[in-house]
Amino acid sequence: MGQKISIPLFRAKKRLSHVNGKGHEPTELQKSVWFATGRAYSKTLMQDVEIRKYITNFAQRAGLVEVIIKRNVRKVEITIYVTRPGVIIGKGGSNINLLRTELSKKFPLPNDLKLNIEEFKDPFRSASVIAHDIEEALKRNVPYRRLIKTTLDKIRYSGVQGAKIQVKGRLNGAEIARKEEVTYGSIPRHTIDSNLDYASVHAKTAAGIIGIKVILNKGNKFTNYTY
């Protein structure tokens, strides 16, 4: 049996050293920036999980890339990276004001909660955006083989050094589940300094659940670093 390890967890120490967004992509930043001890740690951590889950459901149509939560003594700042900022901001800021109000009501957050919306210009450099786009396409019964090959061709032009797309389950409604994957370039999973972006989602189709995995190799610290 293969021994597998989470791609982001393997590089957790590297991510913890990146707090601000200067010179780094959002997928390389520390997701939560705060300090707590004792019971406050677990309580704050679970609150972060619920906040991210709520924002993900709210902003998925906007092409959500990452959610960064920063907490000070009496201030909370949430930065949301999306590929289509106009969708989450809304007309005259209506959607973003609604999101701020709902977050303050649902979670014990200060009323002066600061929400920052940042644009991520290239959607094909985000594994999360690519995985969710494939998920929506599979729900519409788009042929999976043509879908993943077309997506991989678009990823090639985004400047990444390698990519892998894998779909697994009852593809095209087949009785026996199988796996299909396409790859491009190199994906050094055992190199900690390699900048790998990973996403895994599930598409609930009429035939069953199809698992989708996307891995992007955005460069290496010592050879052709892309930051």
ZAGU-856009 format. One record per residue (C-alpha): residue number from 1; residue in one letter; x, y, z. Coordinates in Angstrom, 3 decimals, padded with zeros to 6 digits. Example, Ala and Ser with C-alpha at 12.3 -4.5 7.8 and 13.67 -1.06 7.14 Angstrom:
<sites>
<1,'A',<012.300,-004.500,007.800>>
<2,'S',<013.670,-001.060,007.140>>
</sites>
This chain:
<sites>
<1,'M',<000.000,000.000,000.000>>
<2,'G',<001.378,003.387,-000.970>>
<3,'Q',<002.341,005.882,001.729>>
<4,'K',<000.903,009.257,000.748>>
<5,'I',<001.328,012.690,002.284>>
<6,'S',<-000.574,015.926,001.702>>
<7,'I',<001.194,018.190,-000.793>>
<8,'P',<000.401,021.437,001.127>>
<9,'L',<001.198,019.864,004.527>>
<10,'F',<004.618,018.704,003.296>>
<11,'R',<005.426,022.372,002.572>>
<12,'A',<003.726,023.849,005.662>>
<13,'K',<006.931,025.342,007.089>>
<14,'K',<007.649,027.134,003.821>>
<15,'R',<004.127,028.597,003.745>>
<16,'L',<004.339,029.758,007.386>>
<17,'S',<007.266,032.017,006.465>>
<18,'H',<005.169,033.908,003.883>>
<19,'V',<002.798,036.328,005.650>>
<20,'N',<002.400,039.304,003.296>>
<21,'G',<001.574,039.090,-000.390>>
<22,'K',<004.583,041.011,-001.701>>
<23,'G',<006.422,038.823,-004.199>>
<24,'H',<004.270,035.755,-003.468>>
<25,'E',<001.146,034.296,-004.992>>
<26,'P',<-001.866,033.834,-002.660>>
<27,'T',<-001.542,030.039,-002.771>>
<28,'E',<001.896,030.384,-001.113>>
<29,'L',<000.755,032.633,001.759>>
<30,'Q',<000.002,031.593,005.325>>
<31,'K',<-003.764,031.084,005.472>>
<32,'S',<-004.230,032.233,009.087>>
<33,'V',<-002.101,034.908,010.780>>
<34,'W',<-002.794,035.136,014.540>>
<35,'F',<-001.584,033.875,017.910>>
<36,'A',<-003.570,032.040,020.579>>
<37,'T',<-002.931,029.606,023.448>>
<38,'G',<-004.914,027.007,025.351>>
<39,'R',<-008.600,026.611,024.545>>
<40,'A',<-008.604,029.860,022.587>>
<41,'Y',<-006.418,028.206,019.933>>
<42,'S',<-008.855,025.412,019.064>>
<43,'K',<-011.817,027.792,019.224>>
<44,'T',<-010.183,030.297,016.875>>
<45,'L',<-009.008,027.567,014.523>>
<46,'M',<-012.491,026.071,014.167>>
<47,'Q',<-013.914,029.548,013.613>>
<48,'D',<-011.434,030.062,010.758>>
<49,'V',<-012.567,026.771,009.202>>
<50,'E',<-016.237,027.799,009.362>>
<51,'I',<-015.481,031.277,007.989>>
<52,'R',<-013.626,029.795,005.007>>
<53,'K',<-016.458,027.330,004.367>>
<54,'Y',<-019.018,030.145,004.403>>
<55,'I',<-016.943,032.404,002.110>>
<56,'T',<-016.308,029.479,-000.275>>
<57,'N',<-020.054,028.915,-000.706>>
<58,'F',<-020.651,032.656,-001.099>>
<59,'A',<-017.851,033.454,-003.549>>
<60,'Q',<-017.376,030.277,-005.588>>
<61,'R',<-018.946,031.821,-008.719>>
<62,'A',<-016.376,034.610,-008.476>>
<63,'G',<-013.509,032.135,-009.012>>
<64,'L',<-012.270,031.840,-005.437>>
<65,'V',<-008.507,031.289,-005.176>>
<66,'E',<-007.651,031.750,-001.475>>
<67,'V',<-008.937,033.237,001.796>>
<68,'I',<-006.380,034.816,004.173>>
<69,'I',<-007.499,035.631,007.740>>
<70,'K',<-005.435,038.009,009.901>>
<71,'R',<-006.340,038.755,013.534>>
<72,'N',<-004.980,041.466,015.802>>
<73,'V',<-006.099,042.326,019.346>>
<74,'R',<-009.380,043.988,018.341>>
<75,'K',<-009.255,043.835,014.551>>
<76,'V',<-009.955,041.111,012.021>>
<77,'E',<-008.895,041.431,008.398>>
<78,'I',<-010.006,038.954,005.730>>
<79,'T',<-008.455,039.056,002.261>>
<80,'I',<-010.284,037.191,-000.495>>
<81,'Y',<-008.433,036.437,-003.744>>
<82,'V',<-010.775,035.874,-006.708>>
<83,'T',<-010.470,035.846,-010.491>>
<84,'R',<-013.722,037.800,-011.017>>
<85,'P',<-013.842,040.504,-008.310>>
<86,'G',<-016.881,042.232,-009.831>>
<87,'V',<-019.075,039.216,-009.017>>
<88,'I',<-018.292,039.241,-005.283>>
<89,'I',<-018.314,043.059,-004.959>>
<90,'G',<-021.688,043.436,-006.677>>
<91,'K',<-023.391,046.547,-007.989>>
<92,'G',<-022.355,049.488,-005.837>>
<93,'G',<-020.690,047.116,-003.353>>
<94,'S',<-023.993,045.420,-002.442>>
<95,'N',<-022.632,041.859,-002.316>>
<96,'I',<-019.538,042.722,-000.291>>
<97,'N',<-021.638,044.686,002.217>>
<98,'L',<-023.996,041.705,002.532>>
<99,'L',<-021.059,039.354,003.108>>
<100,'R',<-019.606,041.655,005.794>>
<101,'T',<-022.969,041.832,007.578>>
<102,'E',<-023.565,038.077,007.429>>
<103,'L',<-020.075,037.275,008.735>>
<104,'S',<-020.508,039.684,011.672>>
<105,'K',<-023.877,038.088,012.528>>
<106,'K',<-022.905,034.435,012.091>>
<107,'F',<-019.513,034.643,013.837>>
<108,'P',<-018.368,036.715,016.852>>
<109,'L',<-016.423,039.174,014.709>>
<110,'P',<-016.092,042.940,015.257>>
<111,'N',<-018.513,045.241,013.427>>
<112,'D',<-015.590,047.054,011.774>>
<113,'L',<-014.531,043.806,010.065>>
<114,'K',<-012.194,044.630,007.187>>
<115,'L',<-012.756,042.763,003.915>>
<116,'N',<-010.227,043.079,001.088>>
<117,'I',<-011.004,041.792,-002.400>>
<118,'E',<-007.896,041.116,-004.495>>
<119,'E',<-007.919,040.127,-008.148>>
<120,'F',<-006.006,037.042,-009.278>>
<121,'K',<-005.533,037.766,-012.968>>
<122,'D',<-004.726,034.325,-014.419>>
<123,'P',<-007.328,031.665,-013.453>>
<124,'F',<-005.202,028.906,-015.000>>
<125,'R',<-002.503,029.475,-012.363>>
<126,'S',<-004.889,028.448,-009.574>>
<127,'A',<-005.531,024.735,-008.952>>
<128,'S',<-008.683,025.558,-006.968>>
<129,'V',<-010.282,027.556,-009.800>>
<130,'I',<-009.388,024.887,-012.383>>
<131,'A',<-010.767,022.056,-010.216>>
<132,'H',<-014.081,023.838,-009.595>>
<133,'D',<-014.440,024.706,-013.297>>
<134,'I',<-013.996,021.015,-014.158>>
<135,'E',<-016.505,020.113,-011.434>>
<136,'E',<-019.170,022.410,-012.927>>
<137,'A',<-018.495,021.060,-016.425>>
<138,'L',<-018.836,017.420,-015.296>>
<139,'K',<-022.174,018.259,-013.660>>
<140,'R',<-023.338,019.452,-017.091>>
<141,'N',<-022.295,016.085,-018.597>>
<142,'V',<-019.422,017.522,-020.649>>
<143,'P',<-017.237,014.666,-022.030>>
<144,'Y',<-014.496,014.290,-019.421>>
<145,'R',<-011.620,013.290,-021.732>>
<146,'R',<-012.003,016.286,-024.028>>
<147,'L',<-012.560,018.522,-020.988>>
<148,'I',<-009.333,017.678,-019.161>>
<149,'K',<-007.223,017.756,-022.343>>
<150,'T',<-008.595,021.175,-023.317>>
<151,'T',<-007.990,022.476,-019.789>>
<152,'L',<-004.402,021.177,-019.827>>
<153,'D',<-003.757,022.981,-023.136>>
<154,'K',<-004.923,026.258,-021.544>>
<155,'I',<-002.692,025.666,-018.507>>
<156,'R',<000.374,025.385,-020.777>>
<157,'Y',<000.052,029.045,-021.775>>
<158,'S',<-000.130,030.270,-018.140>>
<159,'G',<003.616,029.806,-017.572>>
<160,'V',<003.567,026.857,-015.163>>
<161,'Q',<006.343,024.277,-015.469>>
<162,'G',<004.123,021.260,-014.962>>
<163,'A',<000.525,020.229,-014.380>>
<164,'K',<-001.514,017.141,-013.626>>
<165,'I',<-005.293,016.690,-013.843>>
<166,'Q',<-006.894,013.509,-012.548>>
<167,'V',<-010.562,012.468,-012.575>>
<168,'K',<-011.687,009.265,-010.875>>
<169,'G',<-015.057,007.583,-010.487>>
<170,'R',<-017.947,006.426,-012.703>>
<171,'L',<-016.813,008.398,-015.733>>
<172,'N',<-019.520,008.818,-018.400>>
<173,'G',<-021.848,006.797,-016.163>>
<174,'A',<-019.845,003.559,-016.537>>
<175,'E',<-020.672,000.677,-014.178>>
<176,'I',<-017.030,000.188,-013.178>>
<177,'A',<-015.176,003.188,-011.764>>
<178,'R',<-011.875,004.083,-013.387>>
<179,'K',<-009.215,006.755,-013.351>>
<180,'E',<-008.157,009.092,-016.127>>
<181,'E',<-005.293,011.598,-015.901>>
<182,'V',<-003.303,013.907,-018.133>>
<183,'T',<000.079,015.434,-017.300>>
<184,'Y',<002.401,018.080,-018.649>>
<185,'G',<005.983,018.933,-017.624>>
<186,'S',<007.473,017.965,-014.253>>
<187,'I',<005.814,017.775,-010.823>>
<188,'P',<008.550,017.271,-008.150>>
<189,'R',<006.426,016.222,-005.169>>
<190,'H',<009.421,015.368,-002.975>>
<191,'T',<011.146,018.723,-003.485>>
<192,'I',<010.055,021.003,-000.644>>
<193,'D',<011.289,024.134,-002.419>>
<194,'S',<009.097,023.431,-005.440>>
<195,'N',<006.054,025.693,-005.529>>
<196,'L',<003.177,023.227,-005.961>>
<197,'D',<-000.456,024.298,-005.962>>
<198,'Y',<-002.909,021.476,-005.167>>
<199,'A',<-006.701,021.212,-005.107>>
<200,'S',<-009.111,018.302,-004.653>>
<201,'V',<-012.893,018.551,-005.120>>
<202,'H',<-015.832,016.189,-005.651>>
<203,'A',<-018.349,016.500,-008.475>>
<204,'K',<-021.780,015.078,-007.563>>
<205,'T',<-023.141,013.733,-010.850>>
<206,'A',<-026.200,011.596,-011.594>>
<207,'A',<-024.013,008.471,-011.823>>
<208,'G',<-022.177,009.156,-008.554>>
<209,'I',<-019.355,011.209,-007.099>>
<210,'I',<-016.344,011.905,-009.329>>
<211,'G',<-013.113,012.957,-007.629>>
<212,'I',<-011.022,015.700,-009.242>>
<213,'K',<-007.381,016.446,-008.408>>
<214,'V',<-005.295,019.250,-009.893>>
<215,'I',<-001.572,019.847,-009.253>>
<216,'L',<000.363,022.800,-010.685>>
<217,'N',<004.135,023.244,-010.562>>
<218,'K',<004.850,026.985,-010.575>>
<219,'G',<008.643,026.806,-010.330>>
<220,'N',<011.540,026.035,-008.028>>
<221,'K',<013.455,028.201,-005.590>>
<222,'F',<016.847,027.425,-007.128>>
<223,'T',<016.072,026.801,-010.807>>
<224,'N',<013.866,029.150,-012.804>>
<225,'Y',<011.916,030.458,-009.848>>
<226,'T',<008.767,032.133,-011.198>>
<227,'Y',<008.034,034.647,-008.392>>
</sites>
